[in-house]
Amino acid sequence: MLGVIERLRNEKIAFSTDYEDLIAYCKDFNPLHQLKILKKATPALPEVVVFPKSVEEVSKVLKIANELKVPVYVFGGASGVIDSATPYEGGIALSTLALDWVEIDEENMLVTAGAGVIGGRLEKLLNHRGFSLRHIPQSLFCSTVGGWVATASSGQFSTGYGNIENLLVSLKVVLPNGEILEERKTPRRAGIDLKKLFVGSEGLLGVIAEVTMKIFELPKEVVKLSFEYNSIESALEDAKKFLKLKPALMRIFDDEETLRYFDSESFSLILIFEGENAKKQAEKAKEISSGIEVEGYADLWLEKRFDVSDISKIGILGFIFDTIEVSCFWNSASKLYKAVIEAIRSVEGTVTASAHASHFYDSGLCFYFTFAGFPSEPEEYYREVWQKAITASLQNGGNITHHHGIGRLRKAWLRDEFGSYLSFLKELKLLVDKNNIMNRGVFP
């Protein structure tokens, strides 16, 4: 690494080899990483952390790494949970946090942001000008714009505004050899949309350095509704009907999550309508609902939606806590929900297993499963839960992921998800990253 450090110093690119910085870039929020840290161990360590401040500096870093065949692991907010950027082979941890510029184009309803811009900061800047991205993941205040694209992120208002790929207008990307890719910004174009290759790429093909996205005016009218049901099936049936009314947000909570959030033992559903027709659409929803209308659930959830403090509280007590999100078509939804819940509960040591549905489409939805266990062997327990849950999903019409990505955690099921496209992806990786420097060890 002496050659790398010397060249970084010559190029005047900020870097650090201080132990505290290496620790900061050694992990993500995967529960097994948290266990290691609690035991004063590290999952891995990079040999140097670099902090490029421009797209050109990113290019220089990758040129150096590519020439010397040194692995590069890309970090944004490190809020992921899929063990994707962990530097198991040492090398360079490339932080995007200094890529922090924001340009708002009000006339064309666009925002251009450096990949390291934290979501909460971006939303605050937009709100100040009367706009919103409406991409509001639970990790809003600790995840980055580049990370959203790299993991194919989905936000809480995806039902009304789409996922990150639907908001994306243009990308500036740096390839492993240092070449900078940029396209003309335009509302739409025919031809192959090559930037989509980098959506969900998790650092395998290069570094996402700058992102241009659509923005929206802050809604002037917001109406919130809440309903209770006696089964997951009746909640799902109403959700299909509500979709035609184009809600901005919709969520179904199973009985365990309803108890946790709202102190009720029913299944529940919340709806948020935004814009000029919000009141009219809300009235229609009341008319067609088979559920019992209740007050305040949507407001309660909005108050709690960013609170993930339980993770840090129960981890030190020996609990293992994680989430598994998958998507499926409507005709598989009920059986998938029951099968995955049963699979998780079948693992010895499981204390609780619950789910909510948080992202909806004309053809299907995303289930987000939460589990907690108090096992004698935490790592074995964790891997068994994942194995059984993903197997149950695949056997009951579901897939392996919806929005958290793949990483090392899910790579064993890549063939199940990608099918014969996996061979194409391998060829693409070899073509773009000949020296296999990007996120080495993640891709099978």
C-alpha positions as CSV (number, residue, x, y, z in Angstrom):
1,M,0.0,0.0,0.0
2,L,3.0,2.3,0.2
3,G,2.7,3.0,-3.5
4,V,-0.9,3.9,-3.2
5,I,-0.4,6.2,-0.3
6,E,2.6,7.9,-2.0
7,R,0.5,8.5,-5.2
8,L,-2.5,9.8,-3.2
9,R,-0.1,12.2,-1.4
10,N,1.3,13.4,-4.8
11,E,-2.2,14.0,-6.2
12,K,-3.1,15.9,-3.0
13,I,-6.1,13.7,-2.4
14,A,-7.2,13.5,1.3
15,F,-6.7,10.2,3.0
16,S,-6.2,8.6,6.4
17,T,-4.6,5.6,7.8
18,D,-5.5,6.5,11.4
19,Y,-7.0,3.5,13.2
20,E,-10.2,5.3,14.2
21,D,-10.9,6.0,10.5
22,L,-10.2,2.5,9.4
23,I,-12.6,1.3,12.1
24,A,-15.3,3.7,10.8
25,Y,-15.0,2.2,7.4
26,C,-14.8,-1.5,8.3
27,K,-18.5,-2.4,8.4
28,D,-22.1,-1.6,7.7
29,F,-25.2,-2.0,10.0
30,N,-25.4,-5.8,9.5
31,P,-26.2,-7.4,12.9
32,L,-23.2,-9.7,12.8
33,H,-21.0,-6.7,12.4
34,Q,-22.5,-5.1,15.4
35,L,-21.8,-8.3,17.4
36,K,-18.2,-8.2,16.4
37,I,-17.9,-4.5,17.4
38,L,-19.4,-5.3,20.8
39,K,-16.7,-7.9,21.3
40,K,-14.1,-5.2,20.4
41,A,-13.3,-7.0,17.1
42,T,-13.7,-5.7,13.5
43,P,-15.3,-7.6,10.6
44,A,-12.5,-6.3,8.4
45,L,-10.2,-3.4,8.0
46,P,-9.2,-1.3,4.9
47,E,-5.6,-0.2,4.7
48,V,-6.4,3.4,3.8
49,V,-9.5,5.6,3.6
50,V,-9.7,8.2,0.9
51,F,-11.9,11.3,0.8
52,P,-12.1,12.6,-2.8
53,K,-13.8,16.0,-3.1
54,S,-14.7,16.0,-6.8
55,V,-15.5,13.6,-9.6
56,E,-12.0,14.2,-11.0
57,E,-10.4,13.1,-7.7
58,V,-12.6,10.0,-7.7
59,S,-11.2,9.3,-11.2
60,K,-7.6,9.7,-9.9
61,V,-8.2,7.3,-7.0
62,L,-9.6,4.6,-9.3
63,K,-6.8,5.0,-11.8
64,I,-4.2,4.5,-9.0
65,A,-6.1,1.5,-7.7
66,N,-6.6,-0.1,-11.1
67,E,-3.0,0.3,-12.1
68,L,-1.8,-1.2,-8.8
69,K,-4.6,-3.8,-8.7
70,V,-5.7,-2.7,-5.3
71,P,-9.3,-3.4,-4.2
72,V,-11.7,-0.5,-3.7
73,Y,-14.8,-0.6,-1.4
74,V,-17.2,2.3,-1.8
75,F,-18.8,3.8,1.3
76,G,-21.6,6.4,1.5
77,G,-23.4,6.6,4.9
78,A,-22.6,2.9,5.6
79,S,-26.2,2.5,6.6
80,G,-26.7,-0.7,4.6
81,V,-27.4,-4.0,6.3
82,I,-26.4,-6.6,3.6
83,D,-22.6,-6.8,4.2
84,S,-22.0,-5.3,0.7
85,A,-19.0,-2.9,1.1
86,T,-17.1,-4.6,3.9
87,P,-13.4,-4.5,3.0
88,Y,-12.5,-8.1,3.7
89,E,-9.5,-7.9,1.3
90,G,-8.2,-4.6,2.8
91,G,-7.2,-2.1,0.2
92,I,-9.0,1.2,-0.2
93,A,-12.2,2.4,1.4
94,L,-13.5,5.2,-0.8
95,S,-15.7,7.6,1.1
96,T,-18.1,9.6,-1.0
97,L,-19.1,12.0,1.8
98,A,-17.0,14.9,0.5
99,L,-18.9,14.8,-2.8
100,D,-21.5,17.0,-1.1
101,W,-22.7,19.7,-3.6
102,V,-26.4,20.4,-4.3
103,E,-27.9,22.4,-7.2
104,I,-31.6,23.0,-7.4
105,D,-33.2,23.7,-10.8
106,E,-36.7,25.0,-9.9
107,E,-37.8,25.7,-13.4
108,N,-37.2,22.2,-14.6
109,M,-38.1,20.6,-11.3
110,L,-34.7,18.9,-10.9
111,V,-32.0,18.6,-8.3
112,T,-28.4,17.6,-8.9
113,A,-26.4,16.3,-5.9
114,G,-23.0,14.8,-5.2
115,A,-23.2,11.2,-4.3
116,G,-22.2,11.8,-0.7
117,V,-25.1,14.2,0.1
118,I,-27.0,12.9,3.1
119,G,-30.7,12.4,2.4
120,G,-32.0,14.4,5.3
121,R,-29.9,17.4,4.4
122,L,-31.1,17.3,0.8
123,E,-34.7,17.1,1.8
124,K,-34.3,20.0,4.2
125,L,-32.7,22.2,1.5
126,L,-35.5,21.3,-0.9
127,N,-38.2,21.9,1.7
128,H,-36.8,25.4,2.3
129,R,-37.5,26.2,-1.3
130,G,-41.0,24.6,-1.3
131,F,-40.0,21.3,-2.9
132,S,-39.5,17.7,-1.9
133,L,-37.8,14.6,-3.4
134,R,-40.5,12.5,-1.8
135,H,-37.9,9.7,-1.5
136,I,-38.0,9.1,2.2
137,P,-36.3,5.9,3.3
138,Q,-36.2,5.1,7.0
139,S,-32.4,5.8,6.7
140,L,-33.1,9.3,5.4
141,F,-30.8,10.9,8.0
142,C,-27.9,8.5,7.6
143,S,-27.9,7.4,4.0
144,T,-26.6,9.1,0.9
145,V,-27.9,9.9,-2.6
146,G,-25.3,7.7,-4.2
147,G,-26.1,4.9,-1.8
148,W,-29.8,5.1,-2.8
149,V,-28.9,4.6,-6.5
150,A,-26.3,1.9,-5.7
151,T,-28.8,-0.2,-3.7
152,A,-31.9,0.5,-5.8
153,S,-33.5,2.2,-2.8
154,S,-37.2,2.6,-2.1
155,G,-38.7,5.3,0.1
156,Q,-41.8,5.5,2.3
157,F,-43.8,7.4,-0.4
158,S,-42.9,5.0,-3.2
159,T,-46.5,4.0,-3.8
160,G,-47.3,7.6,-4.9
161,Y,-44.0,8.8,-6.4
162,G,-42.0,5.7,-7.3
163,N,-38.6,4.2,-6.3
164,I,-35.2,5.8,-6.9
165,E,-35.1,4.5,-10.5
166,N,-38.3,6.4,-11.2
167,L,-36.9,9.6,-9.9
168,L,-33.6,9.3,-11.7
169,V,-32.8,11.7,-14.6
170,S,-29.0,11.4,-15.0
171,L,-25.9,9.9,-13.5
172,K,-22.2,10.8,-13.5
173,V,-20.2,7.6,-12.9
174,V,-16.5,6.8,-12.7
175,L,-15.5,3.5,-14.1
176,P,-12.8,1.3,-12.5
177,N,-10.2,2.6,-15.0
178,G,-10.9,6.2,-14.0
179,E,-13.0,7.0,-17.1
180,I,-15.9,9.4,-16.3
181,L,-19.2,8.6,-17.8
182,E,-21.8,11.4,-18.3
183,E,-24.8,11.8,-20.5
184,R,-26.9,14.7,-21.7
185,K,-29.7,15.5,-19.3
186,T,-33.1,15.2,-20.9
187,P,-36.7,14.4,-19.8
188,R,-36.6,11.2,-21.8
189,R,-34.7,9.5,-24.6
190,A,-35.1,6.4,-26.8
191,G,-32.3,3.9,-27.0
192,I,-30.6,1.8,-24.3
193,D,-30.7,3.5,-20.9
194,L,-27.2,2.6,-19.9
195,K,-27.3,4.5,-16.6
196,K,-29.7,1.9,-15.3
197,L,-26.8,-0.6,-15.3
198,F,-25.6,1.3,-12.2
199,V,-29.0,1.2,-10.3
200,G,-28.6,-1.5,-7.8
201,S,-25.0,-2.2,-8.8
202,E,-23.6,-1.9,-5.2
203,G,-20.2,-0.6,-6.3
204,L,-19.5,-3.6,-8.6
205,L,-19.1,-1.5,-11.8
206,G,-17.7,1.8,-10.6
207,V,-18.4,4.8,-8.4
208,I,-21.6,6.7,-8.7
209,A,-20.4,10.3,-8.2
210,E,-23.3,12.6,-9.0
211,V,-27.1,12.1,-9.4
212,T,-29.8,14.3,-11.0
213,M,-33.3,13.6,-9.9
214,K,-36.9,14.8,-10.3
215,I,-38.4,16.9,-7.5
216,F,-41.9,17.8,-6.5
217,E,-43.7,20.8,-5.0
218,L,-44.5,20.2,-1.3
219,P,-48.2,19.1,-1.1
220,K,-50.6,21.8,0.0
221,E,-53.2,19.3,1.2
222,V,-52.6,16.1,3.1
223,V,-55.3,13.7,4.4
224,K,-54.5,10.6,6.5
225,L,-56.7,7.6,7.1
226,S,-56.4,4.4,9.2
227,F,-58.3,1.2,9.2
228,E,-58.4,-2.1,11.2
229,Y,-59.0,-5.6,9.8
230,N,-59.4,-9.1,11.2
231,S,-57.0,-10.8,8.7
232,I,-54.1,-10.1,6.4
233,E,-56.3,-11.1,3.5
234,S,-58.9,-8.4,4.1
235,A,-56.2,-5.8,4.5
236,L,-54.6,-6.9,1.2
237,E,-58.0,-6.8,-0.6
238,D,-58.6,-3.2,0.5
239,A,-55.0,-2.2,-0.5
240,K,-55.7,-3.4,-4.1
241,K,-58.8,-1.2,-4.2
242,F,-57.1,1.8,-2.6
243,L,-54.3,1.7,-5.2
244,K,-56.7,2.9,-7.9
245,L,-57.1,6.1,-5.8
246,K,-53.4,6.8,-6.1
247,P,-52.4,7.3,-2.5
248,A,-49.0,8.9,-1.8
249,L,-48.3,6.3,1.0
250,M,-49.9,3.1,2.1
251,R,-48.8,0.5,4.7
252,I,-50.3,-2.7,6.0
253,F,-49.2,-3.9,9.5
254,D,-49.8,-7.4,10.7
255,D,-51.3,-8.1,14.2
256,E,-47.9,-8.1,15.9
257,E,-46.7,-4.8,14.4
258,T,-50.2,-3.2,15.0
259,L,-49.8,-4.1,18.6
260,R,-46.2,-2.7,18.7
261,Y,-47.2,0.6,17.0
262,F,-50.8,1.1,17.9
263,D,-51.6,-1.1,21.0
264,S,-54.2,-3.1,19.1
265,E,-54.4,-6.8,18.3
266,S,-55.9,-6.3,14.8
267,F,-54.3,-6.0,11.4
268,S,-54.2,-2.4,10.2
269,L,-53.6,-0.2,7.2
270,I,-52.7,3.5,6.9
271,L,-53.2,5.7,3.9
272,I,-51.9,9.2,3.1
273,F,-53.3,11.2,0.2
274,E,-51.6,14.3,-1.0
275,G,-52.4,17.2,-3.4
276,E,-55.6,19.0,-4.7
277,N,-57.8,15.9,-4.7
278,A,-56.6,14.5,-1.4
279,K,-60.0,15.0,0.4
280,K,-62.0,13.6,-2.4
281,Q,-59.8,10.5,-2.7
282,A,-59.9,10.0,1.0
283,E,-63.7,10.0,1.0
284,K,-63.7,7.4,-1.8
285,A,-61.4,5.3,0.2
286,K,-63.8,5.4,3.2
287,E,-66.7,4.4,0.9
288,I,-65.0,1.3,-0.5
289,S,-63.1,0.1,2.6
290,S,-64.2,-3.1,4.3
291,G,-62.2,-2.2,7.4
292,I,-63.1,-0.3,10.5
293,E,-61.9,3.3,10.4
294,V,-59.8,4.2,13.4
295,E,-58.2,7.5,14.4
296,G,-54.6,8.5,14.7
297,Y,-52.6,5.5,13.5
298,A,-51.1,7.3,10.5
299,D,-50.0,10.2,12.8
300,L,-48.5,7.7,15.4
301,W,-46.5,5.9,12.7
302,L,-45.2,9.2,11.2
303,E,-44.0,10.2,14.7
304,K,-42.1,6.9,15.1
305,R,-41.0,6.1,11.5
306,F,-37.3,7.1,11.9
307,D,-36.8,5.7,15.4
308,V,-34.5,2.7,15.1
309,S,-33.1,3.0,18.7
310,D,-34.4,-0.4,19.7
311,I,-31.6,-2.0,17.6
312,S,-28.9,-0.5,19.7
313,K,-30.7,-1.2,22.9
314,I,-31.4,-4.9,22.4
315,G,-28.1,-5.8,20.7
316,I,-26.1,-5.3,23.9
317,L,-28.5,-7.7,25.7
318,G,-27.6,-10.6,23.3
319,F,-30.6,-10.3,21.0
320,I,-30.2,-10.7,17.2
321,F,-32.5,-8.3,15.3
322,D,-32.9,-7.9,11.5
323,T,-35.3,-7.3,8.7
324,I,-35.8,-9.2,5.4
325,E,-37.8,-7.5,2.6
326,V,-39.0,-9.4,-0.5
327,S,-41.6,-8.6,-3.2
328,C,-44.3,-10.8,-4.8
329,F,-47.3,-10.6,-7.1
330,W,-50.7,-10.1,-5.5
331,N,-51.8,-13.7,-6.0
332,S,-48.9,-14.9,-3.8
333,A,-49.1,-12.3,-1.1
334,S,-51.1,-14.0,1.6
335,K,-49.4,-17.4,1.3
336,L,-46.0,-15.8,1.1
337,Y,-46.6,-13.8,4.3
338,K,-47.7,-16.8,6.2
339,A,-44.9,-19.1,4.9
340,V,-42.1,-16.7,5.7
341,I,-43.5,-15.9,9.2
342,E,-43.8,-19.6,9.9
343,A,-40.2,-20.2,8.6
344,I,-38.7,-17.6,10.9
345,R,-40.7,-18.8,13.9
346,S,-39.5,-22.4,13.3
347,V,-35.9,-21.5,14.0
348,E,-35.0,-22.2,17.6
349,G,-34.3,-19.0,19.6
350,T,-36.8,-16.8,17.7
351,V,-38.6,-14.4,20.1
352,T,-40.7,-12.5,17.6
353,A,-41.5,-12.5,13.8
354,S,-43.7,-9.9,12.2
355,A,-44.3,-8.0,8.9
356,H,-45.7,-5.0,7.2
357,A,-46.3,-4.3,3.6
358,S,-44.8,-0.9,2.6
359,H,-44.5,-0.6,-1.2
360,F,-47.3,-1.3,-3.6
361,Y,-47.6,-1.7,-7.4
362,D,-50.4,-2.6,-9.8
363,S,-49.0,-6.1,-10.0
364,G,-47.8,-6.7,-6.4
365,L,-46.2,-5.4,-3.3
366,C,-43.2,-5.6,-0.9
367,F,-43.4,-7.5,2.5
368,Y,-40.9,-6.3,5.1
369,F,-40.3,-9.0,7.7
370,T,-38.8,-8.2,11.1
371,F,-37.4,-10.8,13.5
372,A,-35.7,-10.9,16.8
373,G,-34.0,-13.9,18.5
374,F,-32.2,-14.7,21.7
375,P,-30.1,-17.7,20.5
376,S,-27.3,-19.6,22.1
377,E,-25.3,-19.4,18.9
378,P,-26.1,-15.9,17.3
379,E,-24.3,-16.4,14.0
380,E,-25.7,-19.8,13.3
381,Y,-29.2,-18.7,14.3
382,Y,-29.0,-15.6,12.0
383,R,-27.9,-17.6,9.0
384,E,-30.6,-20.2,9.6
385,V,-33.3,-17.6,9.7
386,W,-32.1,-16.1,6.5
387,Q,-31.8,-19.4,4.8
388,K,-35.3,-20.5,5.8
389,A,-37.0,-17.1,5.1
390,I,-35.5,-16.7,1.6
391,T,-36.3,-20.3,0.7
392,A,-39.9,-19.8,1.9
393,S,-40.1,-16.7,-0.2
394,L,-38.8,-18.4,-3.3
395,Q,-41.1,-21.4,-2.8
396,N,-44.2,-19.2,-2.4
397,G,-43.9,-16.7,-5.3
398,G,-41.6,-14.2,-3.8
399,N,-38.1,-13.0,-4.7
400,I,-34.9,-12.5,-2.6
401,T,-34.9,-8.7,-2.2
402,H,-37.0,-5.5,-2.8
403,H,-34.9,-2.6,-1.8
404,H,-32.0,-3.4,0.6
405,G,-29.9,-4.9,-2.1
406,I,-27.9,-8.2,-2.4
407,G,-24.4,-7.9,-1.0
408,R,-22.7,-10.9,0.6
409,L,-25.8,-11.7,2.6
410,R,-28.0,-12.7,-0.4
411,K,-25.4,-13.6,-3.1
412,A,-26.0,-17.4,-2.5
413,W,-29.4,-16.9,-4.2
414,L,-28.3,-14.8,-7.1
415,R,-29.0,-17.6,-9.6
416,D,-32.5,-17.9,-8.3
417,E,-33.1,-14.2,-8.8
418,F,-31.2,-13.5,-12.0
419,G,-31.6,-16.7,-13.8
420,S,-29.7,-16.9,-17.1
421,Y,-29.0,-13.1,-16.8
422,L,-26.3,-14.0,-14.2
423,S,-23.9,-15.1,-17.0
424,F,-24.4,-11.8,-18.7
425,L,-23.7,-9.9,-15.5
426,K,-20.5,-11.8,-15.0
427,E,-19.4,-11.0,-18.5
428,L,-20.3,-7.3,-17.9
429,K,-18.3,-7.2,-14.7
430,L,-15.3,-8.7,-16.5
431,L,-15.6,-6.2,-19.3
432,V,-15.9,-3.1,-17.1
433,D,-13.6,-4.1,-14.2
434,K,-10.9,-6.2,-15.8
435,N,-8.7,-6.2,-12.7
436,N,-11.6,-6.9,-10.4
437,I,-10.9,-4.0,-8.0
438,M,-14.4,-2.9,-7.3
439,N,-16.0,-4.3,-4.2
440,R,-13.9,-7.5,-4.5
441,G,-15.3,-10.5,-2.9
442,V,-19.0,-9.5,-3.1
443,F,-19.7,-10.9,-6.6
444,P,-19.6,-14.7,-6.9
